[in-house]
Amino acid sequence: MRRNWLPLWGLLLALAGVVGYFVVVLFAGGHLARVRNDAIPNLAVVGAGLACSVLGVARARSGKRRMAGVLAGLNVGIAAWFVWLLFGMSRVPVAAGPAIGSTPADFVLAAPDGKAVHLAELRGKPLLLVFYRGHW
């Protein structure tokens, strides 16, 4: 009598994909920003785990189908939580901003020589404003 290990392997693959994502974010997030931001490799590992779980449930004998179903259900829950974490929870709500072409409010910044520069002093001159919020 052979055991059906596919649901367990599927669950372990899904856990490896989720844990691997957090390892990348915590230890190499600055160097691997693409992996941190897109998480495609981790989603692929979680998807492979789901596929193993579904295949394991399909191959399970009638008496052993309950445990395979529980493991597959746990796997689906982990995968759904991970997708929500990546795409649902961290979604930034749309904020209304100034209309394109509108006049910005006046503000003051320090020039490299230490003098204060008012935005109002530059009206009518070519100007490019770049606001970089950084990445966190």
N, CA, C and O of each residue as an XYZ file, in Angstrom:
544
protein
N       0.838     -1.168      0.000
C       0.000      0.000      0.000
C       0.894      1.246      0.000
O       1.675      1.454      0.929
N       0.776      2.064     -1.038
C       1.582      3.285     -1.160
C       0.867      4.453     -0.515
O      -0.354      4.589     -0.595
N       1.662      5.291      0.126
C       1.090      6.498      0.717
C       1.060      7.612     -0.303
O       1.898      7.677     -1.202
N       0.096      8.478     -0.153
C      -0.056      9.625     -1.041
C       0.570     10.842     -0.337
O      -0.048     11.442      0.542
N       1.778     11.190     -0.727
C       2.506     12.277     -0.095
C       2.294     13.617     -0.807
O       2.779     14.642     -0.327
N       1.596     13.631     -1.917
C       1.450     14.866     -2.695
C       0.792     16.014     -1.925
O       1.267     17.145     -2.025
N      -0.277     15.776     -1.163
C      -0.852     16.914     -0.426
C       0.121     17.512      0.592
O       0.172     18.731      0.762
N       0.890     16.660      1.265
C       1.869     17.154      2.234
C       2.992     17.910      1.527
O       3.407     18.975      1.985
N       3.477     17.370      0.428
C       4.517     18.070     -0.335
C       3.993     19.393     -0.875
O       4.721     20.385     -0.912
N       2.745     19.407     -1.289
C       2.151     20.652     -1.767
C       2.090     21.701     -0.677
O       2.395     22.869     -0.920
N       1.695     21.293      0.534
C       1.648     22.222      1.657
C       3.049     22.726      1.991
O       3.231     23.915      2.253
N       4.030     21.843      1.983
C       5.412     22.260      2.269
C       5.944     23.207      1.201
O       6.674     24.146      1.517
N       5.587     22.970     -0.060
C       6.001     23.887     -1.138
C       5.377     25.270     -0.937
O       6.055     26.286     -1.088
N       4.116     25.307     -0.602
C       3.457     26.596     -0.377
C       4.096     27.336      0.794
O       4.337     28.541      0.715
N       4.366     26.621      1.867
C       5.033     27.251      3.011
C       6.427     27.738      2.639
O       6.855     28.801      3.088
N       7.137     26.967      1.823
C       8.473     27.387      1.377
C       8.390     28.651      0.535
O       9.254     29.521      0.649
N       7.367     28.771     -0.308
C       7.203     29.980     -1.110
C       6.923     31.203     -0.262
O       7.468     32.276     -0.523
N       6.078     31.056      0.752
C       5.731     32.180      1.620
C       6.920     32.561      2.496
O       7.275     33.736      2.584
N       7.533     31.576      3.142
C       8.683     31.853      4.009
C       9.839     32.404      3.185
O      10.541     33.310      3.633
N      10.042     31.867      1.988
C      11.102     32.364      1.109
C      10.918     33.833      0.753
O      11.891     34.579      0.651
N       9.671     34.246      0.566
C       9.415     35.651      0.273
C       9.872     36.532      1.434
O      10.532     37.549      1.218
N       9.526     36.151      2.653
C       9.909     36.963      3.803
C      11.415     36.934      4.045
O      11.980     37.919      4.520
N      12.064     35.832      3.730
C      13.530     35.777      3.835
C      14.153     36.765      2.852
O      15.085     37.490      3.202
N      13.639     36.793      1.627
C      14.151     37.742      0.635
C      13.914     39.173      1.089
O      14.814     40.008      0.999
N      12.723     39.464      1.570
C      12.396     40.834      1.995
C      13.279     41.272      3.160
O      13.786     42.393      3.166
N      13.461     40.404      4.133
C      14.211     40.793      5.325
C      15.715     40.851      5.115
O      16.374     41.749      5.639
N      16.267     39.915      4.361
C      17.721     39.820      4.272
C      18.315     40.335      2.969
O      19.479     40.733      2.947
N      17.556     40.338      1.895
C      18.113     40.767      0.617
C      17.186     41.705     -0.126
O      17.327     41.882     -1.336
N      16.235     42.311      0.579
C      15.237     43.164     -0.069
C      15.824     44.342     -0.812
O      15.307     44.728     -1.860
N      16.899     44.925     -0.290
C      17.517     46.066     -0.954
C      18.215     45.689     -2.243
O      18.271     46.486     -3.179
N      18.745     44.480     -2.297
C      19.480     44.044     -3.485
C      18.583     43.350     -4.503
O      18.896     43.329     -5.693
N      17.489     42.792     -4.052
C      16.583     42.060     -4.935
C      15.204     42.708     -4.936
O      14.198     42.060     -4.647
N      15.176     43.991     -5.265
C      13.916     44.740     -5.215
C      12.872     44.166     -6.154
O      11.684     44.182     -5.834
N      13.282     43.664     -7.293
C      12.313     43.108     -8.244
C      11.614     41.893     -7.651
O      10.398     41.748     -7.783
N      12.370     41.026     -7.004
C      11.764     39.849     -6.379
C      10.872     40.277     -5.225
O       9.794     39.720     -5.018
N      11.335     41.276     -4.472
C      10.544     41.765     -3.336
C       9.231     42.386     -3.810
O       8.182     42.157     -3.207
N       9.283     43.152     -4.862
C       8.092     43.867     -5.316
C       7.148     42.986     -6.126
O       5.931     43.134     -6.014
N       7.672     42.083     -6.933
C       6.823     41.278     -7.805
C       6.502     39.904     -7.225
O       5.393     39.403     -7.409
N       7.444     39.298     -6.539
C       7.268     37.992     -5.886
C       6.841     36.896     -6.845
O       6.178     35.946     -6.428
N       7.201     37.000     -8.120
C       6.819     35.991     -9.118
C       7.394     34.618     -8.780
O       6.661     33.631     -8.844
N       8.687     34.513     -8.420
C       9.193     33.170     -8.076
C       8.447     32.558     -6.887
O       8.165     31.360     -6.881
N       8.132     33.366     -5.896
C       7.430     32.841     -4.728
C       6.010     32.422     -5.089
O       5.526     31.391     -4.624
N       5.349     33.217     -5.912
C       4.002     32.840     -6.347
C       4.028     31.557     -7.170
O       3.101     30.751     -7.096
N       5.092     31.365     -7.957
C       5.219     30.129     -8.740
C       5.386     28.923     -7.820
O       4.796     27.872     -8.071
N       6.176     29.059     -6.764
C       6.365     27.953     -5.818
C       5.053     27.658     -5.089
O       4.697     26.493     -4.909
N       4.336     28.693     -4.670
C       3.046     28.496     -4.009
C       2.057     27.842     -4.979
O       1.294     26.963     -4.579
N       2.063     28.258     -6.235
C       1.192     27.650     -7.245
C       1.531     26.186     -7.497
O       0.633     25.365     -7.682
N       2.831     25.849     -7.504
C       3.226     24.455     -7.650
C       2.753     23.629     -6.459
O       2.362     22.471     -6.607
N       2.794     24.241     -5.277
C       2.279     23.555     -4.098
C       0.786     23.304     -4.195
O       0.304     22.235     -3.821
N       0.053     24.288     -4.695
C      -1.393     24.101     -4.892
C      -1.667     22.986     -5.893
O      -2.562     22.165     -5.690
N      -0.896     22.962     -6.969
C      -1.070     21.916     -7.984
C      -0.803     20.535     -7.388
O      -1.537     19.587     -7.669
N       0.235     20.416     -6.572
C       0.530     19.136     -5.914
C      -0.613     18.727     -4.985
O      -0.987     17.555     -4.938
N      -1.159     19.679     -4.257
C      -2.256     19.365     -3.344
C      -3.495     18.891     -4.090
O      -4.133     17.916     -3.693
N      -3.832     19.583     -5.171
C      -5.014     19.192     -5.951
C      -4.800     17.814     -6.569
O      -5.707     16.982     -6.570
N      -3.606     17.577     -7.093
C      -3.300     16.269     -7.672
C      -3.339     15.188     -6.593
O      -3.794     14.071     -6.842
N      -2.861     15.525     -5.398
C      -2.901     14.560     -4.298
C      -4.315     14.206     -3.878
O      -4.603     13.051     -3.566
N      -5.201     15.197     -3.868
C      -6.602     14.912     -3.540
C      -7.226     14.043     -4.617
O      -7.993     13.131     -4.307
N      -6.909     14.310     -5.872
C      -7.470     13.521     -6.971
C      -6.968     12.077     -6.934
O      -7.708     11.162     -7.298
N      -5.738     11.858     -6.507
C      -5.165     10.510     -6.464
C      -5.471      9.766     -5.163
O      -5.211      8.566     -5.073
N      -6.005     10.434     -4.178
C      -6.248      9.795     -2.886
C      -7.348      8.746     -2.997
O      -8.320      8.905     -3.734
N      -7.162      7.688     -2.251
C      -8.189      6.650     -2.198
C      -9.360      7.163     -1.377
O      -9.227      8.135     -0.634
N     -10.479      6.523     -1.510
C     -11.694      7.016     -0.846
C     -11.541      7.091      0.669
O     -12.087      8.014      1.273
N     -10.850      6.201      1.294
C     -10.683      6.225      2.731
C      -9.674      7.267      3.206
O      -9.726      7.697      4.358
N      -8.780      7.667      2.353
C      -7.720      8.612      2.715
C      -7.963     10.015      2.157
O      -7.102     10.887      2.272
N      -9.101     10.228      1.570
C      -9.364     11.505      0.916
C      -9.577     12.641      1.908
O      -9.343     13.801      1.566
N     -10.009     12.340      3.116
C     -10.288     13.384      4.097
C      -9.004     14.123      4.485
O      -8.979     15.354      4.484
N      -7.936     13.385      4.817
C      -6.686     14.021      5.211
C      -6.085     14.802      4.043
O      -5.558     15.897      4.240
N      -6.159     14.262      2.855
C      -5.666     14.978      1.678
C      -6.457     16.259      1.464
O      -5.890     17.287      1.094
N      -7.762     16.204      1.694
C      -8.595     17.389      1.550
C      -8.289     18.445      2.598
O      -8.309     19.641      2.306
N      -8.003     18.003      3.823
C      -7.652     18.957      4.886
C      -6.329     19.658      4.541
O      -6.216     20.878      4.659
N      -5.346     18.885      4.120
C      -4.058     19.490      3.739
C      -4.209     20.427      2.545
O      -3.605     21.499      2.512
N      -5.009     20.025      1.572
C      -5.231     20.885      0.405
C      -5.980     22.150      0.804
O      -5.668     23.233      0.308
N      -6.959     22.030      1.690
C      -7.685     23.214      2.155
C      -6.782     24.176      2.909
O      -6.882     25.391      2.740
N      -5.898     23.633      3.741
C      -4.920     24.457      4.441
C      -3.998     25.153      3.449
O      -3.641     26.318      3.624
N      -3.623     24.426      2.413
C      -2.765     24.991      1.370
C      -3.480     26.127      0.639
O      -2.872     27.164      0.371
N      -4.734     25.949      0.319
C      -5.509     27.006     -0.350
C      -5.615     28.229      0.554
O      -5.507     29.362      0.083
N      -5.824     28.008      1.842
C      -5.894     29.129      2.782
C      -4.590     29.908      2.864
O      -4.599     31.139      2.885
N      -3.470     29.198      2.911
C      -2.156     29.857      2.953
C      -1.919     30.639      1.667
O      -1.447     31.776      1.705
N      -2.246     30.029      0.527
C      -2.043     30.707     -0.755
C      -2.935     31.948     -0.868
O      -2.491     32.987     -1.355
N      -4.178     31.843     -0.424
C      -5.080     32.999     -0.487
C      -4.580     34.123      0.423
O      -4.626     35.292      0.042
N      -4.108     33.780      1.611
C      -3.561     34.785      2.533
C      -2.341     35.467      1.929
O      -2.186     36.682      2.048
N      -1.475     34.696      1.286
C      -0.264     35.251      0.684
C      -0.610     36.199     -0.463
O      -0.012     37.269     -0.577
N      -1.552     35.827     -1.299
C      -1.972     36.699     -2.403
C      -2.622     37.962     -1.852
O      -2.376     39.054     -2.364
N      -3.445     37.830     -0.823
C      -4.048     39.017     -0.204
C      -2.979     39.904      0.404
O      -3.061     41.128      0.303
N      -1.982     39.311      1.030
C      -0.896     40.078      1.625
C      -0.140     40.873      0.567
O       0.215     42.030      0.789
N       0.105     40.251     -0.582
C       0.865     40.923     -1.642
C       0.043     41.971     -2.386
O       0.543     43.056     -2.680
N      -1.205     41.656     -2.688
C      -1.963     42.514     -3.592
C      -3.149     43.226     -2.952
O      -3.620     44.225     -3.495
N      -3.635     42.752     -1.839
C      -4.814     43.346     -1.237
C      -4.506     44.266     -0.085
O      -4.961     45.409     -0.057
N      -3.740     43.780      0.860
C      -3.490     44.545      2.073
C      -2.637     45.780      1.818
O      -2.909     46.846      2.369
N      -1.628     45.648      1.004
C      -0.679     46.748      0.822
C      -1.093     47.734     -0.261
O      -0.330     48.638     -0.601
N      -2.275     47.571     -0.794
C      -2.723     48.490     -1.836
C      -2.939     49.874     -1.259
O      -3.634     50.040     -0.257
N      -2.349     50.850     -1.888
C      -2.476     52.230     -1.431
C      -3.752     52.815     -2.028
O      -3.953     52.732     -3.240
N      -4.615     53.404     -1.209
C      -5.844     53.974     -1.757
C      -5.538     55.168     -2.663
O      -4.547     55.873     -2.473
N      -6.392     55.373     -3.632
C      -6.227     56.478     -4.558
C      -6.459     57.788     -3.812
O      -7.464     57.955     -3.122
N      -5.524     58.702     -3.960
C      -5.642     60.012     -3.311
C      -5.790     61.078     -4.382
O      -5.111     61.045     -5.409
N      -6.675     62.013     -4.133
C      -6.865     63.095     -5.087
C      -5.667     64.037     -5.011
O      -5.236     64.423     -3.924
N      -5.151     64.391     -6.142
C      -4.023     65.306     -6.190
C      -4.362     66.512     -7.039
O      -5.484     66.637     -7.531
N      -3.416     67.384     -7.208
C      -3.671     68.566     -8.036
C      -3.864     68.165     -9.499
O      -3.325     67.158     -9.958
N      -4.626     68.957    -10.203
C      -4.870     68.695    -11.620
C      -3.613     69.008    -12.419
O      -2.830     69.881    -12.047
N      -3.433     68.304    -13.495
C      -2.287     68.541    -14.367
C      -2.381     69.951    -14.929
O      -3.424     70.368    -15.432
N      -1.280     70.673    -14.836
C      -1.230     72.033    -15.340
C      -1.643     73.087    -14.323
O      -1.559     74.280    -14.611
N      -2.081     72.678    -13.153
C      -2.476     73.663    -12.146
C      -1.236     74.280    -11.500
O      -0.155     73.691    -11.515
N      -1.406     75.452    -10.944
C      -0.299     76.164    -10.311
C      -0.045     75.567     -8.935
O      -0.964     75.482     -8.120
N       1.187     75.151     -8.665
C       1.474     74.571     -7.351
C       1.536     75.643     -6.274
O       1.771     76.818     -6.558
N       1.324     75.226     -5.054
C       1.426     76.145     -3.921
C       2.888     76.546     -3.743
O       3.798     75.773     -4.044
N       3.096     77.741     -3.260
C       4.460     78.233     -3.059
C       5.115     77.499     -1.894
O       4.483     77.240     -0.870
N       6.386     77.172     -2.070
C       7.159     76.586     -0.983
C       8.598     77.052     -1.112
O       8.990     77.601     -2.143
N       9.379     76.836     -0.075
C      10.764     77.305     -0.016
C      11.677     76.110      0.203
O      11.411     75.248      1.042
N      12.758     76.075     -0.569
C      13.788     75.051     -0.406
C      15.149     75.721     -0.328
O      15.328     76.843     -0.803
N      16.094     75.035      0.267
C      17.452     75.567      0.347
C      18.222     75.162     -0.901
O      18.224     73.992     -1.285
N      18.872     76.124     -1.530
C      19.719     75.863     -2.693
C      21.050     75.289     -2.207
O      21.356     75.367     -1.017
N      21.847     74.710     -3.118
C      23.140     74.165     -2.696
C      24.060     75.197     -2.028
O      24.901     74.833     -1.207
N      23.905     76.478     -2.375
C      24.742     77.506     -1.753
C      24.178     77.998     -0.421
O      24.762     78.884      0.202
N      23.051     77.438      0.023
C      22.474     77.790      1.308
C      21.398     78.853      1.260
O      20.729     79.093      2.265
N      21.210     79.503      0.107
C      20.181     80.539     -0.007
C      18.807     79.893     -0.145
O      18.675     78.793     -0.682
N      17.795     80.586      0.344
C      16.423     80.107      0.232
C      15.877     80.453     -1.147
O      16.022     81.580     -1.621
N      15.256     79.485     -1.774
C      14.651     79.678     -3.098
C      13.155     79.443     -2.964
O      12.717     78.369     -2.553
N      12.379     80.459     -3.316
C      10.920     80.362     -3.302
C      10.455     79.903     -4.675
O      10.991     80.335     -5.696
N       9.472     79.043     -4.697
C       8.917     78.586     -5.970
C       8.330     79.760     -6.751
O       8.411     79.777     -7.979
N       7.750     80.724     -6.075
C       7.147     81.881     -6.738
C       8.184     82.677     -7.531
O       7.837     83.312     -8.527
N       9.449     82.654     -7.108
C      10.506     83.377     -7.835
C      10.796     82.757     -9.201
O      11.350     83.419    -10.079
N      10.429     81.505     -9.378
C      10.755     80.790    -10.611
C       9.590     80.730    -11.594
O       9.718     80.110    -12.650
N       8.471     81.349    -11.280
C       7.312     81.321    -12.179
C       7.689     81.978    -13.510
O       8.344     83.019    -13.557
N       7.246     81.324    -14.586
C       7.524     81.827    -15.920
C       8.828     81.297    -16.487
O       9.081     81.467    -17.679
N       9.663     80.662    -15.682
C      10.923     80.075    -16.141
C      10.733     78.566    -16.267
O       9.910     77.981    -15.562
N      11.497     77.932    -17.167
C      11.394     76.464    -17.266
C      11.801     75.823    -15.929
O      12.824     76.180    -15.345
N      11.004     74.896    -15.470
C      11.238     74.285    -14.169
C      10.730     72.848    -14.183
O       9.643     72.564    -14.688
N      11.512     71.970    -13.637
C      11.112     70.573    -13.494
C      11.175     70.237    -12.012
O      12.236     70.305    -11.392
N      10.032     69.876    -11.454
C       9.970     69.469    -10.057
C       9.897     67.947    -10.003
O       9.045     67.342    -10.652
N      10.776     67.336     -9.241
C      10.783     65.886     -9.075
C      10.653     65.594     -7.587
O      11.484     66.021     -6.786
N       9.620     64.875     -7.230
C       9.413     64.481     -5.842
C       9.649     62.984     -5.763
O       8.927     62.201     -6.379
N      10.641     62.597     -5.018
C      10.969     61.180     -4.859
C      10.650     60.775     -3.433
O      11.244     61.286     -2.483
N       9.730     59.875     -3.293
C       9.303     59.470     -1.960
C      10.181     58.370     -1.394
O      10.036     58.008     -0.226
N      11.085     57.834     -2.192
C      11.899     56.726     -1.713
C      11.125     55.423     -1.815
O      10.038     55.376     -2.393
N      11.680     54.392     -1.262
C      11.017     53.083     -1.289
C      11.108     52.462      0.091
O      12.197     52.302      0.642
N       9.983     52.122      0.633
C       9.970     51.477      1.943
C       8.988     50.341      1.951
O       8.830     49.669      2.970
